[in-house]
Amino acid sequence: MIKRVFDVVFGLFVLTMLFWLIIISGILAAIDTDTSGIFIQERVGQFGKKFKIYKLRTIRESRAFSGISISKTAQFLRKYKIDELPQIFNVLKGDMSFVGPRPDVPGYYDLLEGENRKILKLKPGLTSLAALKYYAEEELLGKQEDPLWFNDRVIFPDKVQLNLAYYYHRSFLVDIKIIVKTVCFIFSK
C-alpha cells in the first residue's frame, strides 16, 4: 500500500517537473523517426499479466535500406533514459512501479520456473539494481559474437538472480536507495 501511494505521489511530482522534457523529447522523437514519436509494446507485468508499455520511439525504420537506424538524437534520448520517461504514465496507471524488475517482452519472465517465478509477484519497475548493472546492455550485446545467446545464457539469468534478491529484501528504504542510485548514475553519464 505504501509503495503504491509513493508511486502515485512521486509519479505526479516527477511528471509535473519533467512534463516539459517529455513533450519536447516526444516532438524530437516524432520528427526524428517520422512517426507519432510514441512506441507502445506489449510487456509481461505483475503475475504474468501483459500490459502496454509507453516509450519514446528512437528507432527509424528505413525503407530505402530495409533496416533500422538510430540517430544522434535517439542516442541521446537512450543514453540518458529520456525515452523511458513516458513509463511514468504506466506507473500512474498501476501497471508499473518506480522500482521493480524491468518489464520484459513475452518469452522471458513469463517462462520462469520454480522459485524464480516469485519475480512475477513484483510489479515491473522503471529501475532496479539489474537495470543499473546492465545500463549499457545494448552496447554490451553489440560486442558479442552471438548476442541472443549471451543475453539468454549470461545477462538474463543474472538479472533473474538480482531481481530475486530484490524480491527477498525489498522495502521502502531499499526502493528509495535504488531511486537515488539511479538518479546519481544517470547524471554521472
C-alpha positions in Angstrom: 0.0 0.0 0.0 2.8 2.4 0.9 4.6 1.6 -2.3 1.5 2.4 -4.4 0.9 5.7 -2.6 4.6 6.6 -3.1 4.4 5.7 -6.8 1.3 7.9 -7.4 2.6 10.9 -5.3 6.2 10.7 -6.6 4.9 10.0 -10.2 2.8 13.1 -10.1 5.7 15.1 -8.8 8.1 13.8 -11.4 5.5 14.3 -14.2 5.0 17.9 -13.0 8.7 18.6 -13.0 9.5 16.8 -16.3 6.4 17.2 -18.4 8.1 19.8 -20.5 11.0 17.4 -21.2 8.7 14.6 -22.2 6.8 16.9 -24.6 10.0 18.4 -26.2 11.6 14.9 -26.4 8.4 13.5 -27.9 8.3 16.2 -30.6 12.0 15.5 -31.3 11.3 11.7 -31.4 8.4 12.3 -33.8 10.4 14.4 -36.2 13.4 12.1 -35.9 11.5 8.9 -36.6 8.8 10.4 -38.9 6.2 8.8 -36.6 4.0 9.9 -33.7 7.1 9.7 -31.5 5.5 7.1 -29.2 6.4 3.5 -29.1 3.9 1.1 -27.5 4.8 -2.5 -26.9 3.4 -5.5 -25.0 5.3 -6.5 -21.9 4.9 -9.0 -19.2 3.7 -7.5 -15.9 2.9 -8.5 -12.4 1.5 -12.1 -12.1 2.4 -12.6 -15.8 -0.3 -10.3 -16.9 0.5 -8.5 -20.2 0.3 -4.7 -20.5 1.2 -2.0 -22.9 4.4 -0.1 -22.1 5.0 3.5 -23.3 8.3 4.8 -24.6 9.6 7.5 -26.9 10.3 6.0 -30.3 14.0 6.1 -31.0 14.3 3.7 -34.0 13.6 4.8 -37.5 12.7 2.1 -40.0 14.4 2.8 -43.3 12.5 1.5 -46.3 15.4 2.5 -48.6 17.9 0.3 -46.8 15.5 -2.3 -45.5 16.8 -1.8 -42.0 16.8 0.4 -38.9 18.8 3.4 -37.9 19.4 5.3 -34.7 20.2 9.0 -35.0 22.3 11.2 -32.7 19.0 12.5 -31.2 17.9 8.9 -30.4 21.3 8.0 -29.0 21.0 11.0 -26.6 17.4 10.0 -25.5 18.6 6.5 -24.9 21.8 7.4 -23.1 20.0 9.5 -20.5 16.9 7.2 -20.5 14.7 10.1 -21.5 13.0 7.6 -23.9 11.7 5.8 -20.8 10.0 8.8 -19.2 6.5 8.1 -20.7 6.6 5.0 -18.4 5.6 7.4 -15.6 2.1 7.1 -17.1 2.4 3.3 -16.7 3.3 3.9 -13.1 0.3 6.2 -12.6 -2.0 3.6 -14.3 -0.7 1.0 -11.9 1.0 -1.3 -14.5 4.4 -0.4 -13.1 6.2 0.9 -10.1 9.2 3.1 -9.8 11.3 0.2 -8.5 11.0 -3.4 -9.7 12.2 -5.8 -12.3 12.3 -4.1 -15.8 9.3 -5.4 -17.8 10.4 -7.8 -20.5 8.8 -9.0 -23.7 6.9 -12.3 -23.6 9.2 -15.3 -23.7 11.4 -14.5 -20.7 9.9 -13.7 -17.3 6.6 -15.4 -18.1 8.6 -18.7 -18.7 10.4 -18.7 -15.4 10.0 -21.8 -13.3 10.2 -22.7 -9.6 11.5 -20.1 -7.1 12.3 -17.7 -10.0 8.6 -17.3 -10.7 8.4 -15.2 -7.4 9.7 -12.3 -9.6 6.3 -12.3 -11.3 4.7 -11.3 -7.9 6.5 -8.0 -8.2 5.2 -5.1 -10.2 7.7 -4.2 -13.0 9.7 -1.0 -12.4 11.3 1.9 -14.1 14.6 1.0 -12.4 16.2 -1.8 -10.4 19.7 -3.0 -9.5 19.6 -5.2 -12.5 18.8 -2.2 -14.7 21.7 -0.3 -13.3 24.1 -3.1 -13.7 23.1 -3.5 -17.3 22.6 0.1 -18.1 24.6 -0.2 -21.3 23.1 -3.6 -22.2 22.6 -2.7 -25.8 26.3 -1.8 -26.1 27.4 -5.0 -24.3 25.3 -7.1 -26.6 26.6 -5.3 -29.6 30.1 -6.6 -28.7 29.1 -10.2 -28.6 29.6 -12.7 -31.4 26.1 -14.2 -30.6 24.1 -11.5 -28.8 21.0 -13.7 -28.3 23.0 -16.5 -26.7 24.8 -14.0 -24.4 21.5 -12.4 -23.4 19.8 -15.7 -22.8 22.7 -17.5 -21.0 24.5 -14.7 -19.2 22.6 -11.5 -18.8 19.0 -12.7 -18.3 20.0 -15.4 -15.7 22.0 -12.7 -13.8 19.0 -10.3 -13.9 16.8 -13.0 -12.6 19.1 -13.5 -9.6 19.4 -9.8 -8.9 15.6 -9.4 -9.1 15.1 -12.4 -6.9 17.4 -10.9 -4.3 15.3 -7.7 -4.5 12.1 -9.8 -4.0 13.5 -11.1 -0.7 15.0 -7.8 0.5 12.5 -5.2 -0.8 11.4 -2.4 1.4 10.5 1.3 1.1 14.1 2.2 2.2 15.6 -0.1 -0.4 13.4 1.5 -3.1 14.5 5.0 -2.1 18.1 3.9 -2.2 17.7 2.4 -5.7 15.9 5.6 -6.9 18.7 7.8 -5.6 21.4 5.5 -7.0 19.6 5.6 -10.4 19.4 9.4 -10.5 23.0 9.8 -9.5 24.0 7.2 -12.1 22.1 8.9 -14.9 23.6 12.4 -14.0 27.1 10.9 -13.9 26.8 9.9 -17.6 
